[in-house]
């Protein structure tokens, strides 16, 4: 091969560029993919890579077209682009010159969902300690959803079946479309002015675009600010929205929300029946315990022979009385001994000297002696009086003075009819004296 047959790299790239630029199939192409390595040049150009699961292509969008993009462009966004394929001669790489860019619905909505979710989570709107308790037995339930459709029918039929006693209030709202988010917020604020116990907010299933009002930030903040506990019931079990994370309780379906909001009547009736059985058993157990105590008291010595209480107290009083007398005599003897010692002392033999030197001391001693004796005697007297009062309270004789009597047979107290027989001689003690009687008849 001749030397002149060789071409330069620039010539090859120029030829390839010529071929691609003049290929009618590459003059206008429609691509979809995910943006990565995005750079916004200071002159307004967009430089990025458009990729899918297996391949990628370099892309550039010049300032005159980039300025027409109405949404913020960022890595991870799914886009639909229109452009032409060309070759950059300097590197020999082919690229797409983008002339128009649109958002690829699902991909961008998911990205927006994740960003808002992360933002609200950092602010604490999903915190468990903020979530309010759903009442077990509500009196009044509010429902925010479309007035027609399967959701409201499922909710109302489930509530009526499970707990027909509750009152429901429908706050009809848009749940789809651009105006839905503002209408949902308005109805949440309105529901908070009513006296309701719990609020169900949601709709039936649909696409992510259909459910999007429940992913709006203003709806999330309205749910967070609600004073009424909110159950979120959006879509089907696999659908998750921002409202689900902010709400006090998330239900997998509208029917599930109704089941969470009210108890099941048969379950409540069964529970009440069980409680009634346990309460009856507890009461019978209490009655049995107190009955045993009553029987024990009836069989005690206090009721069988009350005279023994008096005898024990009388014996205790006698012992204390004798001890009091002994202590008083001992105390007086000690004082007399001290007094005799004083009389025999130098003081009494020389009273003039005592009056001169110790008159004050002597007077004070006599005063303290008198006070001490008086105080001691008063204390013993008070003790004696208190004991007498206690004995008097327990004295059966006192009871007799109030009109009661004690009947005995052979000096044994009669407590029941079987203790006597016809013809027995019984003795009845009253306040002053005894009455002897013969038993003629015994009546039950």
Secondary structure, 3 states (H helix, E strand, C coil): CCHHHCCCHHHHHHHHHHHHHCCCCCCCEEEEEEEEEEEECCCCCEEEEEECCCCEEEEEECHHHHCCCCCCCCCCCEEEEEEEEEEECCCCEEEEEEEEEEECHHHHHHHHHHHHHHHHHHHCCCCHHHCCCCCCCCCEEEEEECCCCHHHHHHHHHHHHHCCCCEEEEEECCCCCCCHHHHHHHHHHHHCCCCCCEEEEEECCCCHHHHHHHHCHHHHHHHHHCCCEEEEEECCCCCCCHHHHHCCEECCCHHHHHHHHCCCHHHHHHHHHHHHHHHHHHHHHHHHHHHHHHHHHHCCHHHHCCHHHHHHHHHHHHHHHHHHHHHHHHHHHHHHHHHHHHHCCHHHHCHHHHHHHHHHHHHHHHHHHHHHHHHHHHHHHHHHHHHHHHHHHHCHHHHHHCCCCEEEECCEECCCHHHCCCCCEEEEEECCEEEEEECCCCCC
